[in-house]
């Protein structure tokens, strides 16, 4: 069976990006030399089965998907999960900012309330 390396890396690279990692960070996380990792991509090589499997696990998909399987729904689900995590993190950040601003306004509100009462 001929492996479609463009398909493999075409699926791996967007998943790495979706995890908010650079290729270098992903290689380091996987314990792979960056030069080796980039060489695989540049020269159209797929890593050994064990490494490819580990990559799939980290990326939240199956090895079959990375190798060209038809499990697009798994990747779609993973992308949606990552987008939901990003949205939740943004909401938490905005909530913290609102709380900080409210805390700053609280003393002013007391002063205004006293002024209105007088």
N, C-alpha and C positions, 0 to 999 in steps of 0.2 A: 504494500500500500504506500503510495506516495503522499508524504505529509505536505500540507499547504502551509508553509512557514509564514507567508503573508497573512493568512487567516489567523494563525496562532498568535503572532505578534500584534495583529490588528485587533484581537480581542484582549490580549494581555495589557497593552499600553493604555487603553481607555479605562480599564479597571484600576490600574495603578493610579491614574490621574483622579479617578473617582474617590480613591482612598486618600486623596490629598498628599500624595507622595511623588517625589521625583523618581526617575529611573535609578539614580544613584542611591537615594534613600531606600528604595525597594531592594536593590541589590544588597546593600549593607544589612537590611533587616533579614534577608534570606541567607546571609552569610556567604554571599557569592562576590567574588572580586568584580568591581565595577567594569574593569577592562574586559573580563570574560563575558559579563552580561551584555555589554555593548557589542562585543564581537559576535555573540549569538544573533543579536538583532541585525547588525550590519551585514553579516555574511549569510543570513537566512538559515540559521541553525536552531533546532529545537533542543533544549537540554535533555539530559537523560530522564527516563520515566519517573524516577523517584523525585528528582528536583522539579519536574513539570507538575507532578502530583502535589508536592508541597506548595508550589506557587498557586495552584488552583484552590487549595484549602485556604490559604491566606487571603486570596481574592474573593472567596465565598462562592465559587462556582465548581463545577466538576471538571475533571481532566478531559472527559469526553467533549464538553463544551469548548474548552480551549483548543482541542484538536480538530474542531470543525463540526462537532455534533449539533444537533438541532434543538438544543435546550435553551433557546433564547429567553424563554420566560424566566428561567433562573437568574440570568444576568439582569434582565429587566427588573426583577424583584430586588436584586441586590442594589442596583442603581437607585431604585425608589427608596430602599431602606437608608442608603447613605444620604440621599437628599432629605429625607425626614430627619435624620440625625443633625444635619446641617441647619435645618429650619428650627429644630428644638434648641440647638445651641444659640442661634441668633435670638430666639425669643427669650432665653435665659439672660443673655447679655443685655437686651433691651429692658427687661424687667429690672435688672440690677441698676441700670442707668436711671430708670424712672424712680426707683426707690431712693437713689442718691439725690436726685433733683428734688424729690418730695421732702426729704430730710432737710435740705437747704431752705426750702420754702416754709417749713413748719414754724420757725421762729417769727417770720414775717407775718404769717397768718395770725399768730397770737397778738402781735402788735396791732394789726388791722382790726381784729375783733375788739381790742380794748378801745381803739379810737372810735369805732362805731358805737360802742356802749356808752361812751362819754358824751 
